[in-house]
Amino acid sequence: MKIKEIFVTSAFTQNSVWKQILGICSALAVTNLMMNSLVMGLGVIFTLALSGFTISLIRNFIPKRIRMMVQTLIIASYVIIVDLFLKANYPEISKSLGPYVGLIITNCIIMGRAEAFAGKNSPFESIIDGIGAGVGYTLVLLVIAFVRELFGFGTLFGFQIMGDWWTKWSIMVMAPSAFFMLSILIWIINTPKKQVG
């Protein structure tokens, strides 16, 4: 498989959020601010790429009966690195993300890519697949966060965009708006396009 094909497939063609409806809990939880979404996305990219690489590297040595436990342990190790890095360097962002960084471990996307791809392909291909899946996930988070932060706070990445004339939509900073935004996004992307002619 070509590198570009692997990336495009995992990021767009078979995007884990809008095609397979995976990993939506965190997609709904952290998307009220773009900075939170970006940091969460980068954490998932890091975890996906390196856990995929590691699992692929040792896949032939993992006994089948404990395969899932080993994969979870590897994923958890990389999530702990992300969590400690954020707590040490970006305590405010770490605090605003709360428990959701730790919950990357349970993200279906990561377990799915470990099982479906990293367990069957080379380490380098697994890194590309992980980066692609992470980029696709991050794009979904940023699109939802763009709308929610803009209409809910009048800001983007914390910078004021809307003036005093703008009435903030309080519903946009509440959890239900994330459901609506994600549903609309999935509906738009998955609606078959009519062919012209």
C-alpha positions in Angstrom: 0.0 0.0 0.0 1.3 3.5 -0.9 2.0 5.9 2.0 -0.3 8.6 0.5 -3.1 6.0 0.0 -2.8 4.8 3.6 -3.0 8.4 4.9 -5.9 9.5 2.7 -7.9 6.3 3.5 -7.5 6.6 7.3 -7.9 10.4 7.4 -10.8 10.8 4.9 -12.1 7.8 3.0 -12.6 5.7 6.1 -12.6 8.5 8.7 -13.2 6.9 12.1 -15.7 9.6 13.3 -17.8 10.4 10.2 -17.7 7.0 8.5 -17.4 4.5 11.4 -19.0 6.7 14.1 -16.1 5.9 16.6 -14.5 8.1 19.2 -17.5 10.4 19.5 -17.5 10.8 23.3 -14.4 12.9 23.4 -15.4 14.6 20.2 -18.5 15.8 22.0 -16.8 16.5 25.3 -13.9 18.9 24.4 -15.3 20.8 21.4 -16.5 24.0 23.1 -13.1 25.6 22.6 -10.8 25.2 19.6 -7.6 25.2 21.7 -9.0 22.2 23.7 -9.9 20.4 20.5 -6.5 21.0 19.0 -4.6 19.8 22.1 -6.9 16.7 22.3 -6.4 16.0 18.6 -2.6 16.3 18.9 -2.7 13.9 21.9 -4.7 11.4 19.9 -2.3 11.7 16.8 0.7 11.1 19.1 -0.9 8.1 20.8 -2.3 6.6 17.5 1.0 6.9 15.7 3.3 5.6 18.4 1.0 2.9 19.7 0.5 1.7 16.1 4.2 1.7 15.5 4.9 -0.2 18.8 2.2 -2.8 18.3 3.2 -3.4 14.8 6.9 -3.8 15.9 6.1 -6.5 18.4 2.9 -8.0 16.9 4.6 -11.4 16.1 5.7 -11.8 19.7 2.4 -11.1 21.4 0.5 -14.2 22.4 -3.0 -14.1 20.8 -4.8 -14.7 24.1 -3.4 -11.6 25.7 -3.3 -9.4 22.6 -5.9 -6.9 23.7 -4.3 -6.5 27.2 -0.9 -5.8 25.7 -2.4 -3.3 23.2 -4.2 -1.5 26.0 -1.0 -1.4 28.1 1.0 0.1 25.2 -1.8 2.7 24.4 -2.0 3.6 28.2 1.8 4.2 28.3 1.6 6.8 25.5 -1.5 8.4 27.0 0.3 8.8 30.3 3.1 10.6 28.5 0.6 13.0 26.9 -1.1 13.6 30.3 2.1 14.2 32.1 3.4 16.5 29.4 0.2 18.6 29.5 0.2 18.8 33.3 3.9 19.9 33.4 3.8 22.4 30.5 0.2 23.5 30.0 -1.6 23.1 33.4 -4.5 25.3 32.4 -5.3 23.3 29.3 -4.8 20.1 31.2 -7.3 21.3 33.8 -9.8 22.4 31.2 -9.6 19.0 29.5 -10.0 17.3 32.8 -10.3 13.5 32.7 -10.7 13.4 28.9 -7.0 13.1 28.2 -6.9 10.0 30.3 -9.9 8.6 28.5 -7.9 8.5 25.3 -7.0 5.0 26.4 -10.6 3.9 25.9 -11.0 5.7 22.6 -12.4 3.2 20.1 -10.4 4.7 17.2 -7.1 3.8 18.9 -8.1 0.2 19.7 -9.7 -0.1 16.3 -6.6 1.0 14.4 -4.3 -1.2 16.6 -6.5 -4.2 15.9 -7.4 -3.6 12.2 -4.1 -2.1 10.9 -1.1 -2.2 13.2 -1.5 -5.9 14.0 -1.2 -6.7 10.3 1.1 -4.1 8.7 4.6 -2.8 9.0 5.7 -0.3 11.7 6.2 2.5 9.2 2.8 2.0 7.6 1.2 1.8 11.0 2.7 5.2 11.9 1.2 6.7 8.7 -2.1 5.1 9.4 -2.1 6.4 13.0 -1.2 9.9 11.9 -3.9 9.8 9.2 -6.6 8.6 11.6 -5.5 11.2 14.1 -5.6 14.0 11.6 -9.1 13.0 10.5 -10.3 12.9 14.1 -8.7 16.3 14.8 -10.4 17.9 11.8 -13.8 16.8 13.0 -13.1 18.2 16.5 -11.8 21.5 15.0 -14.8 21.9 12.7 -17.3 21.4 15.5 -15.3 23.6 17.9 -15.0 26.4 15.3 -18.8 26.7 15.2 -19.4 26.2 18.9 -16.7 28.7 20.1 -17.5 31.3 17.5 -21.3 31.3 18.2 -21.0 30.5 21.9 -18.2 32.8 23.0 -17.6 35.0 20.0 -14.0 33.9 19.9 -11.6 31.6 18.0 -8.6 30.2 19.9 -9.5 32.7 22.6 -9.2 35.8 20.4 -12.3 38.0 20.2 -13.9 37.8 16.8 -17.4 39.0 17.3 -17.9 42.5 18.7 -20.3 43.7 21.4 -23.1 43.6 18.9 -23.0 39.8 19.0 -25.4 38.0 21.3 -23.7 34.8 22.5 -25.6 31.6 22.0 -25.4 30.0 25.4 -26.7 26.7 23.9 -23.5 26.4 21.9 -21.3 26.0 25.0 -23.6 23.3 26.4 -23.1 19.6 25.7 -26.3 19.2 23.5 -24.9 21.5 20.8 -22.0 19.1 20.3 -24.5 16.3 19.5 -26.3 18.6 17.0 -23.1 19.8 15.3 -21.7 16.3 15.0 -25.0 14.9 13.6 -25.2 17.7 11.1 -21.5 17.2 10.0 -22.0 13.4 9.6 -25.2 13.9 7.7 -23.7 16.4 5.3 -20.6 14.3 4.6 -22.4 11.0 4.3 -25.3 12.3 2.1 -24.8 10.9 -1.4 -24.1 13.6 -3.9 -26.3 13.6 -7.0 -24.4 13.2 -10.2 -24.9 15.9 -12.8 -25.8 14.8 -16.2 
